[in-house]
Amino acid sequence: MTQIFWWSITGLALVGAGLNARMKWQGFVCWLVTNIAMCSKACAQGDWPQAALWVAYTGLSVLGLVSWLKKSHSAPLGAIGRKGSANGTQP
């Protein structure tokens, strides 16, 4: 059971990477969940350098998610993901 859980966490982390590669904010949510899980595992094992790394990754995931959501709210409605000018709007 434990192995299935950790393989699922690993799979979710890869899904997050794929979503981020496709410029989807949901990738940061996947990473947030998996980073917290991996941090808890490192803490339980007493692996403090690894736990510190996962805490940093968690903070970066939060920062990325907040930044992404702020950016999407400042863009014109429907402009996110469109091809066109640098700000995402059509020429």
PDB file of N, CA, C and O in Angstrom:
ATOM      1  N   MET A   1       0.825  -1.202   0.000  1.00  0.00           N
ATOM      2  CA  MET A   1       0.000   0.000   0.000  1.00  0.00           C
ATOM      3  C   MET A   1       0.862   1.257   0.000  1.00  0.00           C
ATOM      4  O   MET A   1       0.593   2.200  -0.744  1.00  0.00           O
ATOM      5  N   THR A   2       1.900   1.268   0.837  1.00  0.00           N
ATOM      6  CA  THR A   2       2.772   2.430   0.912  1.00  0.00           C
ATOM      7  C   THR A   2       3.466   2.682  -0.419  1.00  0.00           C
ATOM      8  O   THR A   2       3.580   3.826  -0.861  1.00  0.00           O
ATOM      9  N   GLN A   3       3.926   1.617  -1.053  1.00  0.00           N
ATOM     10  CA  GLN A   3       4.598   1.775  -2.346  1.00  0.00           C
ATOM     11  C   GLN A   3       3.653   2.348  -3.395  1.00  0.00           C
ATOM     12  O   GLN A   3       4.058   3.177  -4.210  1.00  0.00           O
ATOM     13  N   ILE A   4       2.403   1.914  -3.377  1.00  0.00           N
ATOM     14  CA  ILE A   4       1.422   2.428  -4.334  1.00  0.00           C
ATOM     15  C   ILE A   4       1.218   3.932  -4.121  1.00  0.00           C
ATOM     16  O   ILE A   4       1.133   4.698  -5.081  1.00  0.00           O
ATOM     17  N   PHE A   5       1.141   4.344  -2.851  1.00  0.00           N
ATOM     18  CA  PHE A   5       0.965   5.759  -2.543  1.00  0.00           C
ATOM     19  C   PHE A   5       2.121   6.577  -3.090  1.00  0.00           C
ATOM     20  O   PHE A   5       1.897   7.592  -3.751  1.00  0.00           O
ATOM     21  N   TRP A   6       3.363   6.153  -2.827  1.00  0.00           N
ATOM     22  CA  TRP A   6       4.524   6.938  -3.255  1.00  0.00           C
ATOM     23  C   TRP A   6       4.698   6.912  -4.766  1.00  0.00           C
ATOM     24  O   TRP A   6       5.159   7.895  -5.347  1.00  0.00           O
ATOM     25  N   TRP A   7       4.340   5.813  -5.414  1.00  0.00           N
ATOM     26  CA  TRP A   7       4.366   5.796  -6.880  1.00  0.00           C
ATOM     27  C   TRP A   7       3.300   6.732  -7.432  1.00  0.00           C
ATOM     28  O   TRP A   7       3.514   7.371  -8.462  1.00  0.00           O
ATOM     29  N   SER A   8       2.158   6.821  -6.762  1.00  0.00           N
ATOM     30  CA  SER A   8       1.107   7.756  -7.189  1.00  0.00           C
ATOM     31  C   SER A   8       1.568   9.205  -7.048  1.00  0.00           C
ATOM     32  O   SER A   8       1.301  10.040  -7.913  1.00  0.00           O
ATOM     33  N   ILE A   9       2.264   9.491  -5.948  1.00  0.00           N
ATOM     34  CA  ILE A   9       2.814  10.839  -5.748  1.00  0.00           C
ATOM     35  C   ILE A   9       3.817  11.156  -6.855  1.00  0.00           C
ATOM     36  O   ILE A   9       3.820  12.261  -7.398  1.00  0.00           O
ATOM     37  N   THR A  10       4.658  10.195  -7.182  1.00  0.00           N
ATOM     38  CA  THR A  10       5.635  10.388  -8.263  1.00  0.00           C
ATOM     39  C   THR A  10       4.926  10.641  -9.587  1.00  0.00           C
ATOM     40  O   THR A  10       5.313  11.531 -10.344  1.00  0.00           O
ATOM     41  N   GLY A  11       3.896   9.865  -9.862  1.00  0.00           N
ATOM     42  CA  GLY A  11       3.124  10.059 -11.091  1.00  0.00           C
ATOM     43  C   GLY A  11       2.469  11.433 -11.149  1.00  0.00           C
ATOM     44  O   GLY A  11       2.454  12.079 -12.197  1.00  0.00           O
ATOM     45  N   LEU A  12       1.930  11.874 -10.018  1.00  0.00           N
ATOM     46  CA  LEU A  12       1.295  13.190  -9.964  1.00  0.00           C
ATOM     47  C   LEU A  12       2.322  14.302 -10.200  1.00  0.00           C
ATOM     48  O   LEU A  12       2.012  15.309 -10.837  1.00  0.00           O
ATOM     49  N   ALA A  13       3.539  14.121  -9.690  1.00  0.00           N
ATOM     50  CA  ALA A  13       4.603  15.099  -9.939  1.00  0.00           C
ATOM     51  C   ALA A  13       4.921  15.185 -11.434  1.00  0.00           C
ATOM     52  O   ALA A  13       5.159  16.272 -11.961  1.00  0.00           O
ATOM     53  N   LEU A  14       4.925  14.056 -12.100  1.00  0.00           N
ATOM     54  CA  LEU A  14       5.176  14.047 -13.547  1.00  0.00           C
ATOM     55  C   LEU A  14       4.017  14.675 -14.318  1.00  0.00           C
ATOM     56  O   LEU A  14       4.230  15.361 -15.317  1.00  0.00           O
ATOM     57  N   VAL A  15       2.800  14.440 -13.855  1.00  0.00           N
ATOM     58  CA  VAL A  15       1.638  15.099 -14.466  1.00  0.00           C
ATOM     59  C   VAL A  15       1.785  16.613 -14.318  1.00  0.00           C
ATOM     60  O   VAL A  15       1.513  17.367 -15.252  1.00  0.00           O
ATOM     61  N   GLY A  16       2.218  17.048 -13.134  1.00  0.00           N
ATOM     62  CA  GLY A  16       2.442  18.478 -12.904  1.00  0.00           C
ATOM     63  C   GLY A  16       3.475  19.055 -13.862  1.00  0.00           C
ATOM     64  O   GLY A  16       3.295  20.152 -14.390  1.00  0.00           O
ATOM     65  N   ALA A  17       4.550  18.319 -14.085  1.00  0.00           N
ATOM     66  CA  ALA A  17       5.577  18.781 -15.023  1.00  0.00           C
ATOM     67  C   ALA A  17       5.011  18.891 -16.438  1.00  0.00           C
ATOM     68  O   ALA A  17       5.304  19.843 -17.161  1.00  0.00           O
ATOM     69  N   GLY A  18       4.205  17.915 -16.820  1.00  0.00           N
ATOM     70  CA  GLY A  18       3.583  17.955 -18.141  1.00  0.00           C
ATOM     71  C   GLY A  18       2.624  19.128 -18.287  1.00  0.00           C
ATOM     72  O   GLY A  18       2.586  19.783 -19.329  1.00  0.00           O
ATOM     73  N   LEU A  19       1.846  19.392 -17.234  1.00  0.00           N
ATOM     74  CA  LEU A  19       0.923  20.525 -17.271  1.00  0.00           C
ATOM     75  C   LEU A  19       1.678  21.853 -17.354  1.00  0.00           C
ATOM     76  O   LEU A  19       1.286  22.750 -18.100  1.00  0.00           O
ATOM     77  N   ASN A  20       2.756  21.969 -16.589  1.00  0.00           N
ATOM     78  CA  ASN A  20       3.560  23.194 -16.663  1.00  0.00           C
ATOM     79  C   ASN A  20       4.196  23.359 -18.036  1.00  0.00           C
ATOM     80  O   ASN A  20       4.311  24.479 -18.532  1.00  0.00           O
ATOM     81  N   ALA A  21       4.605  22.276 -18.646  1.00  0.00           N
ATOM     82  CA  ALA A  21       5.179  22.342 -19.990  1.00  0.00           C
ATOM     83  C   ALA A  21       4.153  22.823 -21.007  1.00  0.00           C
ATOM     84  O   ALA A  21       4.503  23.397 -22.037  1.00  0.00           O
ATOM     85  N   ARG A  22       2.891  22.582 -20.706  1.00  0.00           N
ATOM     86  CA  ARG A  22       1.803  23.031 -21.575  1.00  0.00           C
ATOM     87  C   ARG A  22       1.207  24.356 -21.108  1.00  0.00           C
ATOM     88  O   ARG A  22       0.139  24.770 -21.560  1.00  0.00           O
ATOM     89  N   MET A  23       1.922  25.010 -20.192  1.00  0.00           N
ATOM     90  CA  MET A  23       1.535  26.318 -19.667  1.00  0.00           C
ATOM     91  C   MET A  23       0.157  26.294 -18.999  1.00  0.00           C
ATOM     92  O   MET A  23      -0.668  27.178 -19.231  1.00  0.00           O
ATOM     93  N   LYS A  24      -0.082  25.281 -18.176  1.00  0.00           N
ATOM     94  CA  LYS A  24      -1.323  25.150 -17.416  1.00  0.00           C
ATOM     95  C   LYS A  24      -1.003  25.374 -15.940  1.00  0.00           C
ATOM     96  O   LYS A  24      -0.102  24.736 -15.395  1.00  0.00           O
ATOM     97  N   TRP A  25      -1.737  26.278 -15.293  1.00  0.00           N
ATOM     98  CA  TRP A  25      -1.479  26.593 -13.889  1.00  0.00           C
ATOM     99  C   TRP A  25      -1.732  25.403 -12.968  1.00  0.00           C
ATOM    100  O   TRP A  25      -1.198  25.359 -11.860  1.00  0.00           O
ATOM    101  N   GLN A  26      -2.529  24.447 -13.406  1.00  0.00           N
ATOM    102  CA  GLN A  26      -2.832  23.284 -12.578  1.00  0.00           C
ATOM    103  C   GLN A  26      -1.586  22.458 -12.262  1.00  0.00           C
ATOM    104  O   GLN A  26      -1.567  21.693 -11.297  1.00  0.00           O
ATOM    105  N   GLY A  27      -0.551  22.618 -13.079  1.00  0.00           N
ATOM    106  CA  GLY A  27       0.710  21.933 -12.810  1.00  0.00           C
ATOM    107  C   GLY A  27       1.298  22.349 -11.470  1.00  0.00           C
ATOM    108  O   GLY A  27       1.867  21.523 -10.757  1.00  0.00           O
ATOM    109  N   PHE A  28       1.164  23.634 -11.122  1.00  0.00           N
ATOM    110  CA  PHE A  28       1.671  24.098  -9.838  1.00  0.00           C
ATOM    111  C   PHE A  28       0.883  23.493  -8.678  1.00  0.00           C
ATOM    112  O   PHE A  28       1.443  23.241  -7.611  1.00  0.00           O
ATOM    113  N   VAL A  29      -0.407  23.262  -8.883  1.00  0.00           N
ATOM    114  CA  VAL A  29      -1.224  22.631  -7.841  1.00  0.00           C
ATOM    115  C   VAL A  29      -0.754  21.186  -7.620  1.00  0.00           C
ATOM    116  O   VAL A  29      -0.627  20.731  -6.484  1.00  0.00           O
ATOM    117  N   CYS A  30      -0.498  20.477  -8.724  1.00  0.00           N
ATOM    118  CA  CYS A  30       0.035  19.108  -8.609  1.00  0.00           C
ATOM    119  C   CYS A  30       1.350  19.116  -7.845  1.00  0.00           C
ATOM    120  O   CYS A  30       1.561  18.300  -6.947  1.00  0.00           O
ATOM    121  N   TRP A  31       2.235  20.041  -8.205  1.00  0.00           N
ATOM    122  CA  TRP A  31       3.528  20.127  -7.536  1.00  0.00           C
ATOM    123  C   TRP A  31       3.386  20.489  -6.073  1.00  0.00           C
ATOM    124  O   TRP A  31       4.132  19.984  -5.235  1.00  0.00           O
ATOM    125  N   LEU A  32       2.439  21.354  -5.755  1.00  0.00           N
ATOM    126  CA  LEU A  32       2.223  21.740  -4.367  1.00  0.00           C
ATOM    127  C   LEU A  32       1.869  20.510  -3.525  1.00  0.00           C
ATOM    128  O   LEU A  32       2.417  20.316  -2.440  1.00  0.00           O
ATOM    129  N   VAL A  33       0.967  19.697  -4.024  1.00  0.00           N
ATOM    130  CA  VAL A  33       0.556  18.480  -3.315  1.00  0.00           C
ATOM    131  C   VAL A  33       1.729  17.514  -3.180  1.00  0.00           C
ATOM    132  O   VAL A  33       1.984  16.988  -2.097  1.00  0.00           O
ATOM    133  N   THR A  34       2.436  17.283  -4.276  1.00  0.00           N
ATOM    134  CA  THR A  34       3.520  16.297  -4.235  1.00  0.00           C
ATOM    135  C   THR A  34       4.712  16.792  -3.414  1.00  0.00           C
ATOM    136  O   THR A  34       5.370  15.997  -2.742  1.00  0.00           O
ATOM    137  N   ASN A  35       4.992  18.085  -3.462  1.00  0.00           N
ATOM    138  CA  ASN A  35       6.103  18.626  -2.673  1.00  0.00           C
ATOM    139  C   ASN A  35       5.835  18.487  -1.181  1.00  0.00           C
ATOM    140  O   ASN A  35       6.740  18.151  -0.418  1.00  0.00           O
ATOM    141  N   ILE A  36       4.599  18.745  -0.759  1.00  0.00           N
ATOM    142  CA  ILE A  36       4.247  18.588   0.653  1.00  0.00           C
ATOM    143  C   ILE A  36       4.370  17.126   1.069  1.00  0.00           C
ATOM    144  O   ILE A  36       4.873  16.827   2.151  1.00  0.00           O
ATOM    145  N   ALA A  37       3.915  16.223   0.215  1.00  0.00           N
ATOM    146  CA  ALA A  37       4.026  14.791   0.521  1.00  0.00           C
ATOM    147  C   ALA A  37       5.489  14.362   0.646  1.00  0.00           C
ATOM    148  O   ALA A  37       5.855  13.648   1.580  1.00  0.00           O
ATOM    149  N   MET A  38       6.314  14.798  -0.291  1.00  0.00           N
ATOM    150  CA  MET A  38       7.727  14.402  -0.256  1.00  0.00           C
ATOM    151  C   MET A  38       8.454  15.030   0.926  1.00  0.00           C
ATOM    152  O   MET A  38       9.354  14.415   1.497  1.00  0.00           O
ATOM    153  N   CYS A  39       8.072  16.246   1.296  1.00  0.00           N
ATOM    154  CA  CYS A  39       8.659  16.891   2.472  1.00  0.00           C
ATOM    155  C   CYS A  39       8.311  16.112   3.731  1.00  0.00           C
ATOM    156  O   CYS A  39       9.163  15.909   4.596  1.00  0.00           O
ATOM    157  N   SER A  40       7.059  15.676   3.832  1.00  0.00           N
ATOM    158  CA  SER A  40       6.653  14.910   5.018  1.00  0.00           C
ATOM    159  C   SER A  40       7.401  13.574   5.093  1.00  0.00           C
ATOM    160  O   SER A  40       7.757  13.117   6.179  1.00  0.00           O
ATOM    161  N   LYS A  41       7.632  12.962   3.949  1.00  0.00           N
ATOM    162  CA  LYS A  41       8.386  11.702   3.918  1.00  0.00           C
ATOM    163  C   LYS A  41       9.832  11.937   4.368  1.00  0.00           C
ATOM    164  O   LYS A  41      10.369  11.165   5.162  1.00  0.00           O
ATOM    165  N   ALA A  42      10.456  12.997   3.864  1.00  0.00           N
ATOM    166  CA  ALA A  42      11.838  13.304   4.249  1.00  0.00           C
ATOM    167  C   ALA A  42      11.927  13.605   5.743  1.00  0.00           C
ATOM    168  O   ALA A  42      12.871  13.175   6.407  1.00  0.00           O
ATOM    169  N   CYS A  43      10.951  14.342   6.275  1.00  0.00           N
ATOM    170  CA  CYS A  43      10.949  14.640   7.718  1.00  0.00           C
ATOM    171  C   CYS A  43      10.800  13.365   8.536  1.00  0.00           C
ATOM    172  O   CYS A  43      11.490  13.178   9.538  1.00  0.00           O
ATOM    173  N   ALA A  44       9.897  12.489   8.104  1.00  0.00           N
ATOM    174  CA  ALA A  44       9.679  11.227   8.826  1.00  0.00           C
ATOM    175  C   ALA A  44      10.943  10.362   8.835  1.00  0.00           C
ATOM    176  O   ALA A  44      11.172   9.604   9.777  1.00  0.00           O
ATOM    177  N   GLN A  45      11.745  10.476   7.803  1.00  0.00           N
ATOM    178  CA  GLN A  45      12.987   9.699   7.712  1.00  0.00           C
ATOM    179  C   GLN A  45      14.169  10.425   8.341  1.00  0.00           C
ATOM    180  O   GLN A  45      15.270   9.879   8.403  1.00  0.00           O
ATOM    181  N   GLY A  46      13.950  11.650   8.807  1.00  0.00           N
ATOM    182  CA  GLY A  46      15.036  12.419   9.411  1.00  0.00           C
ATOM    183  C   GLY A  46      16.050  12.926   8.407  1.00  0.00           C
ATOM    184  O   GLY A  46      17.186  13.235   8.767  1.00  0.00           O
ATOM    185  N   ASP A  47      15.649  13.013   7.163  1.00  0.00           N
ATOM    186  CA  ASP A  47      16.531  13.494   6.088  1.00  0.00           C
ATOM    187  C   ASP A  47      16.313  15.002   5.934  1.00  0.00           C
ATOM    188  O   ASP A  47      15.597  15.448   5.037  1.00  0.00           O
ATOM    189  N   TRP A  48      16.941  15.775   6.819  1.00  0.00           N
ATOM    190  CA  TRP A  48      16.679  17.206   6.912  1.00  0.00           C
ATOM    191  C   TRP A  48      17.138  18.016   5.708  1.00  0.00           C
ATOM    192  O   TRP A  48      16.438  18.955   5.329  1.00  0.00           O
ATOM    193  N   PRO A  49      18.269  17.709   5.087  1.00  0.00           N
ATOM    194  CA  PRO A  49      18.619  18.456   3.866  1.00  0.00           C
ATOM    195  C   PRO A  49      17.581  18.249   2.747  1.00  0.00           C
ATOM    196  O   PRO A  49      17.231  19.185   2.028  1.00  0.00           O
ATOM    197  N   GLN A  50      17.107  17.024   2.620  1.00  0.00           N
ATOM    198  CA  GLN A  50      16.092  16.733   1.607  1.00  0.00           C
ATOM    199  C   GLN A  50      14.768  17.432   1.965  1.00  0.00           C
ATOM    200  O   GLN A  50      14.081  17.954   1.088  1.00  0.00           O
ATOM    201  N   ALA A  51      14.422  17.437   3.247  1.00  0.00           N
ATOM    202  CA  ALA A  51      13.203  18.129   3.697  1.00  0.00           C
ATOM    203  C   ALA A  51      13.300  19.619   3.388  1.00  0.00           C
ATOM    204  O   ALA A  51      12.325  20.228   2.947  1.00  0.00           O
ATOM    205  N   ALA A  52      14.467  20.203   3.616  1.00  0.00           N
ATOM    206  CA  ALA A  52      14.653  21.635   3.321  1.00  0.00           C
ATOM    207  C   ALA A  52      14.471  21.903   1.824  1.00  0.00           C
ATOM    208  O   ALA A  52      13.887  22.913   1.431  1.00  0.00           O
ATOM    209  N   LEU A  53      14.969  21.004   1.013  1.00  0.00           N
ATOM    210  CA  LEU A  53      14.806  21.149  -0.431  1.00  0.00           C
ATOM    211  C   LEU A  53      13.328  21.122  -0.815  1.00  0.00           C
ATOM    212  O   LEU A  53      12.885  21.937  -1.624  1.00  0.00           O
ATOM    213  N   TRP A  54      12.561  20.189  -0.240  1.00  0.00           N
ATOM    214  CA  TRP A  54      11.131  20.092  -0.560  1.00  0.00           C
ATOM    215  C   TRP A  54      10.357  21.288  -0.027  1.00  0.00           C
ATOM    216  O   TRP A  54       9.372  21.703  -0.636  1.00  0.00           O
ATOM    217  N   VAL A  55      10.788  21.850   1.103  1.00  0.00           N
ATOM    218  CA  VAL A  55      10.161  23.082   1.598  1.00  0.00           C
ATOM    219  C   VAL A  55      10.400  24.210   0.596  1.00  0.00           C
ATOM    220  O   VAL A  55       9.487  24.978   0.293  1.00  0.00           O
ATOM    221  N   ALA A  56      11.617  24.308   0.088  1.00  0.00           N
ATOM    222  CA  ALA A  56      11.930  25.340  -0.911  1.00  0.00           C
ATOM    223  C   ALA A  56      11.102  25.126  -2.181  1.00  0.00           C
ATOM    224  O   ALA A  56      10.566  26.085  -2.735  1.00  0.00           O
ATOM    225  N   TYR A  57      10.995  23.883  -2.642  1.00  0.00           N
ATOM    226  CA  TYR A  57      10.182  23.587  -3.823  1.00  0.00           C
ATOM    227  C   TYR A  57       8.714  23.948  -3.588  1.00  0.00           C
ATOM    228  O   TYR A  57       8.043  24.453  -4.488  1.00  0.00           O
ATOM    229  N   THR A  58       8.220  23.688  -2.379  1.00  0.00           N
ATOM    230  CA  THR A  58       6.839  24.033  -2.047  1.00  0.00           C
ATOM    231  C   THR A  58       6.638  25.544  -2.125  1.00  0.00           C
ATOM    232  O   THR A  58       5.655  26.020  -2.693  1.00  0.00           O
ATOM    233  N   GLY A  59       7.574  26.290  -1.550  1.00  0.00           N
ATOM    234  CA  GLY A  59       7.493  27.750  -1.621  1.00  0.00           C
ATOM    235  C   GLY A  59       7.528  28.250  -3.054  1.00  0.00           C
ATOM    236  O   GLY A  59       6.785  29.165  -3.410  1.00  0.00           O
ATOM    237  N   LEU A  60       8.378  27.663  -3.877  1.00  0.00           N
ATOM    238  CA  LEU A  60       8.454  28.063  -5.281  1.00  0.00           C
ATOM    239  C   LEU A  60       7.171  27.703  -6.035  1.00  0.00           C
ATOM    240  O   LEU A  60       6.765  28.425  -6.946  1.00  0.00           O
ATOM    241  N   SER A  61       6.539  26.603  -5.664  1.00  0.00           N
ATOM    242  CA  SER A  61       5.269  26.237  -6.285  1.00  0.00           C
ATOM    243  C   SER A  61       4.180  27.245  -5.937  1.00  0.00           C
ATOM    244  O   SER A  61       3.380  27.628  -6.790  1.00  0.00           O
ATOM    245  N   VAL A  62       4.158  27.665  -4.687  1.00  0.00           N
ATOM    246  CA  VAL A  62       3.192  28.684  -4.277  1.00  0.00           C
ATOM    247  C   VAL A  62       3.458  29.986  -5.024  1.00  0.00           C
ATOM    248  O   VAL A  62       2.533  30.611  -5.542  1.00  0.00           O
ATOM    249  N   LEU A  63       4.710  30.387  -5.075  1.00  0.00           N
ATOM    250  CA  LEU A  63       5.091  31.609  -5.789  1.00  0.00           C
ATOM    251  C   LEU A  63       4.692  31.526  -7.261  1.00  0.00           C
ATOM    252  O   LEU A  63       4.135  32.478  -7.808  1.00  0.00           O
ATOM    253  N   GLY A  64       4.972  30.406  -7.895  1.00  0.00           N
ATOM    254  CA  GLY A  64       4.610  30.218  -9.301  1.00  0.00           C
ATOM    255  C   GLY A  64       3.113  30.263  -9.518  1.00  0.00           C
ATOM    256  O   GLY A  64       2.642  30.880 -10.474  1.00  0.00           O
ATOM    257  N   LEU A  65       2.356  29.614  -8.639  1.00  0.00           N
ATOM    258  CA  LEU A  65       0.904  29.598  -8.772  1.00  0.00           C
ATOM    259  C   LEU A  65       0.325  31.001  -8.599  1.00  0.00           C
ATOM    260  O   LEU A  65      -0.519  31.427  -9.388  1.00  0.00           O
ATOM    261  N   VAL A  66       0.775  31.712  -7.576  1.00  0.00           N
ATOM    262  CA  VAL A  66       0.285  33.070  -7.333  1.00  0.00           C
ATOM    263  C   VAL A  66       0.641  33.978  -8.516  1.00  0.00           C
ATOM    264  O   VAL A  66      -0.196  34.749  -8.987  1.00  0.00           O
ATOM    265  N   SER A  67       1.870  33.880  -8.985  1.00  0.00           N
ATOM    266  CA  SER A  67       2.306  34.694 -10.115  1.00  0.00           C
ATOM    267  C   SER A  67       1.479  34.392 -11.359  1.00  0.00           C
ATOM    268  O   SER A  67       1.065  35.303 -12.077  1.00  0.00           O
ATOM    269  N   TRP A  68       1.244  33.119 -11.604  1.00  0.00           N
ATOM    270  CA  TRP A  68       0.496  32.705 -12.784  1.00  0.00           C
ATOM    271  C   TRP A  68      -0.945  33.204 -12.707  1.00  0.00           C
ATOM    272  O   TRP A  68      -1.483  33.708 -13.693  1.00  0.00           O
ATOM    273  N   LEU A  69      -1.565  33.067 -11.549  1.00  0.00           N
ATOM    274  CA  LEU A  69      -2.951  33.498 -11.405  1.00  0.00           C
ATOM    275  C   LEU A  69      -3.076  35.017 -11.497  1.00  0.00           C
ATOM    276  O   LEU A  69      -4.039  35.526 -12.071  1.00  0.00           O
ATOM    277  N   LYS A  70      -2.106  35.747 -10.934  1.00  0.00           N
ATOM    278  CA  LYS A  70      -2.121  37.212 -11.070  1.00  0.00           C
ATOM    279  C   LYS A  70      -1.997  37.611 -12.529  1.00  0.00           C
ATOM    280  O   LYS A  70      -2.702  38.506 -12.996  1.00  0.00           O
ATOM    281  N   LYS A  71      -1.108  36.951 -13.246  1.00  0.00           N
ATOM    282  CA  LYS A  71      -0.892  37.255 -14.657  1.00  0.00           C
ATOM    283  C   LYS A  71      -2.159  36.969 -15.456  1.00  0.00           C
ATOM    284  O   LYS A  71      -2.517  37.752 -16.336  1.00  0.00           O
ATOM    285  N   SER A  72      -2.839  35.874 -15.169  1.00  0.00           N
ATOM    286  CA  SER A  72      -4.037  35.519 -15.935  1.00  0.00           C
ATOM    287  C   SER A  72      -5.185  36.473 -15.629  1.00  0.00           C
ATOM    288  O   SER A  72      -6.029  36.700 -16.495  1.00  0.00           O
ATOM    289  N   HIS A  73      -5.243  37.041 -14.418  1.00  0.00           N
ATOM    290  CA  HIS A  73      -6.306  37.975 -14.084  1.00  0.00           C
ATOM    291  C   HIS A  73      -6.065  39.353 -14.689  1.00  0.00           C
ATOM    292  O   HIS A  73      -7.015  40.112 -14.878  1.00  0.00           O
ATOM    293  N   SER A  74      -4.822  39.688 -14.995  1.00  0.00           N
ATOM    294  CA  SER A  74      -4.532  41.006 -15.561  1.00  0.00           C
ATOM    295  C   SER A  74      -4.650  41.015 -17.082  1.00  0.00           C
ATOM    296  O   SER A  74      -4.661  42.081 -17.698  1.00  0.00           O
ATOM    297  N   ALA A  75      -4.738  39.836 -17.687  1.00  0.00           N
ATOM    298  CA  ALA A  75      -4.843  39.755 -19.143  1.00  0.00           C
ATOM    299  C   ALA A  75      -6.291  39.955 -19.578  1.00  0.00           C
ATOM    300  O   ALA A  75      -7.207  39.717 -18.791  1.00  0.00           O
ATOM    301  N   PRO A  76      -6.511  40.384 -20.807  1.00  0.00           N
ATOM    302  CA  PRO A  76      -7.875  40.513 -21.313  1.00  0.00           C
ATOM    303  C   PRO A  76      -8.585  39.162 -21.272  1.00  0.00           C
ATOM    304  O   PRO A  76      -7.959  38.119 -21.463  1.00  0.00           O
ATOM    305  N   LEU A  77      -9.882  39.184 -21.026  1.00  0.00           N
ATOM    306  CA  LEU A  77     -10.663  37.960 -20.923  1.00  0.00           C
ATOM    307  C   LEU A  77     -10.484  37.110 -22.176  1.00  0.00           C
ATOM    308  O   LEU A  77     -10.680  37.587 -23.293  1.00  0.00           O
ATOM    309  N   GLY A  78     -10.116  35.870 -21.983  1.00  0.00           N
ATOM    310  CA  GLY A  78      -9.953  34.947 -23.097  1.00  0.00           C
ATOM    311  C   GLY A  78      -8.613  35.027 -23.799  1.00  0.00           C
ATOM    312  O   GLY A  78      -8.368  34.276 -24.743  1.00  0.00           O
ATOM    313  N   ALA A  79      -7.735  35.926 -23.356  1.00  0.00           N
ATOM    314  CA  ALA A  79      -6.467  36.098 -24.064  1.00  0.00           C
ATOM    315  C   ALA A  79      -5.436  35.049 -23.667  1.00  0.00           C
ATOM    316  O   ALA A  79      -4.472  34.829 -24.401  1.00  0.00           O
ATOM    317  N   ILE A  80      -5.616  34.405 -22.534  1.00  0.00           N
ATOM    318  CA  ILE A  80      -4.622  33.442 -22.063  1.00  0.00           C
ATOM    319  C   ILE A  80      -4.523  32.281 -23.051  1.00  0.00           C
ATOM    320  O   ILE A  80      -5.526  31.648 -23.381  1.00  0.00           O
ATOM    321  N   GLY A  81      -3.343  32.019 -23.501  1.00  0.00           N
ATOM    322  CA  GLY A  81      -3.077  30.894 -24.369  1.00  0.00           C
ATOM    323  C   GLY A  81      -3.253  31.178 -25.857  1.00  0.00           C
ATOM    324  O   GLY A  81      -2.978  30.302 -26.676  1.00  0.00           O
ATOM    325  N   ARG A  82      -3.696  32.356 -26.225  1.00  0.00           N
ATOM    326  CA  ARG A  82      -3.822  32.683 -27.638  1.00  0.00           C
ATOM    327  C   ARG A  82      -2.481  33.040 -28.244  1.00  0.00           C
ATOM    328  O   ARG A  82      -1.597  33.575 -27.574  1.00  0.00           O
ATOM    329  N   LYS A  83      -2.349  32.741 -29.500  1.00  0.00           N
ATOM    330  CA  LYS A  83      -1.160  33.175 -30.221  1.00  0.00           C
ATOM    331  C   LYS A  83      -1.390  34.609 -30.656  1.00  0.00           C
ATOM    332  O   LYS A  83      -2.511  34.996 -30.984  1.00  0.00           O
ATOM    333  N   GLY A  84      -0.339  35.383 -30.656  1.00  0.00           N
ATOM    334  CA  GLY A  84      -0.477  36.769 -31.066  1.00  0.00           C
ATOM    335  C   GLY A  84       0.668  37.587 -30.524  1.00  0.00           C
ATOM    336  O   GLY A  84       1.820  37.154 -30.559  1.00  0.00           O
ATOM    337  N   SER A  85       0.361  38.760 -30.026  1.00  0.00           N
ATOM    338  CA  SER A  85       1.403  39.651 -29.537  1.00  0.00           C
ATOM    339  C   SER A  85       1.960  39.144 -28.209  1.00  0.00           C
ATOM    340  O   SER A  85       1.471  38.156 -27.660  1.00  0.00           O
ATOM    341  N   ALA A  86       2.962  39.810 -27.707  1.00  0.00           N
ATOM    342  CA  ALA A  86       3.668  39.382 -26.500  1.00  0.00           C
ATOM    343  C   ALA A  86       2.761  39.315 -25.277  1.00  0.00           C
ATOM    344  O   ALA A  86       3.011  38.511 -24.379  1.00  0.00           O
ATOM    345  N   ASN A  87       1.712  40.138 -25.217  1.00  0.00           N
ATOM    346  CA  ASN A  87       0.836  40.109 -24.047  1.00  0.00           C
ATOM    347  C   ASN A  87      -0.316  39.129 -24.185  1.00  0.00           C
ATOM    348  O   ASN A  87      -1.196  39.086 -23.325  1.00  0.00           O
ATOM    349  N   GLY A  88      -0.325  38.345 -25.248  1.00  0.00           N
ATOM    350  CA  GLY A  88      -1.320  37.295 -25.411  1.00  0.00           C
ATOM    351  C   GLY A  88      -2.561  37.709 -26.170  1.00  0.00           C
ATOM    352  O   GLY A  88      -3.471  36.898 -26.343  1.00  0.00           O
ATOM    353  N   THR A  89      -2.626  38.948 -26.629  1.00  0.00           N
ATOM    354  CA  THR A  89      -3.800  39.401 -27.370  1.00  0.00           C
ATOM    355  C   THR A  89      -3.559  39.278 -28.860  1.00  0.00           C
ATOM    356  O   THR A  89      -2.420  39.219 -29.324  1.00  0.00           O
ATOM    357  N   GLN A  90      -4.620  39.242 -29.574  1.00  0.00           N
ATOM    358  CA  GLN A  90      -4.519  39.158 -31.025  1.00  0.00           C
ATOM    359  C   GLN A  90      -4.094  40.516 -31.598  1.00  0.00           C
ATOM    360  O   GLN A  90      -4.472  41.549 -31.046  1.00  0.00           O
ATOM    361  N   PRO A  91      -3.331  40.540 -32.673  1.00  0.00           N
ATOM    362  CA  PRO A  91      -2.916  41.799 -33.286  1.00  0.00           C
ATOM    363  C   PRO A  91      -4.088  42.526 -33.914  1.00  0.00           C
ATOM    364  O   PRO A  91      -3.914  43.608 -34.476  1.00  0.00           O
TER     365      PRO A  91
END
